[in-house]
């Protein structure tokens, strides 16, 4: 949390969360878990969650397994945001994160920015 205004106590709470191992096992649920963990962490500061800015990191989309992981993770984030009533205000997708033929663990992570009360 960063305090922006000393007089009002207003600030910004940001949480970055994702477990690539969970997401590799089940990209849909892993993405929802990343969203939920980040949401809880922001709430724990006393802030009110307002929106999500995602950062989707995956291996080569030319690999059918990676493309499936990406598709399921996006579906999980969309469903999770709908359930929480939280809009996605932006984000990015980064593909080809790998060494040789070995892709990174998929991280559709919870890069979430929220405003405090």
N, C-alpha and C positions, 0 to 999 in steps of 0.2 A: 504494500500500500504506500502511496506517495501522497502526502498532504500538499494541496495546491494553494489553499487559502487559510491562513492562520486565524483569521477572524471568524469564519464560518465553520472551520474544521472540515470543509469539503476536500475530497481527494479522489484518487483513482486507485482501484484495486485490480491487479492483474495476476492471473494464474496460468502457468504453462504446465500441462500435464499430459502424459501419454505413456502407456506401457506397451512397447513394441512387441514383446513376447505374447501378451494377451491378444494383440491385434493380429499377429501371425496365426495364432490358433483359430481365431474367429474374428475376422475383420469387422463385421457388422456390430457384434457385441463389444469388441475392443474400442471402437470409435465411440459408442454410447458410454462406455465406462470412462473414457478420457474426458468426455463432456461432463459427465456427472461428477467426477472427481474435481475438476476445475470449478464447476458451479458450487460445490460444497466448500471448497477452499476460499472462494470469494465471499460466500455467505459467512464463513467463520470469522472474517475480519469485521463483520458488521455492515458490509457493503450490500447494495442491492444489485444483483446481476441484471444487466441491461441488454447485452449483445455478445455475439461470438465473432471473432476474427480467426479463421482457421489457417493452418499451415500443413499442407498435405505432402508428405515425403515418402517416395516409393522408388523401387528399382525401375528397370526398363519396362515401359508399357508394351513393348514388343513381345514380352514374355506373357503368355496367357494367364499364368498363375498370378503375376503381379497385377495385370489388368483386372482380374477378378477381385483381388484384394482391394484395389482402388475403388472399384464399383461398389463393393459391399460396404467399405468404410464410408463412402459418400452417402450411401443409403442409410447407414446407421446414424451418421451425424444429422442428416435431414430429419429422420424420425425422432431422434433425441431432442433436437431443437423444437420440433413441433410439439412434442409432449411437454417440454418445459416452457413453451411460449416465448422462446428466445430467438430473435432474428439473427441471421448471419449478415454482417455488415461488410465483409470483405475477406480476403485471404489470398493464398497462392497455392500453386501446385508445383512441386519439384520432382521430376522424373529422372531416371538414369543415375540414381544414387546407388552405386555398386562398385565393387572391385572385381574386375574381370567378369565372370559370369555370376558372382555371388551378390545378390541384392541385399541392401540394408533391411533391417526389420521394418515393416511398414509402420509409419508414425503419422496418423491422421490427427495429430495432437491438438490439444486443447490450448491453443493460444488465444486466451479470452480476455478481453478488456471490459471492465465494468466501472461504473461510477459509484461512489459511496453515498450513503444517505445524507 
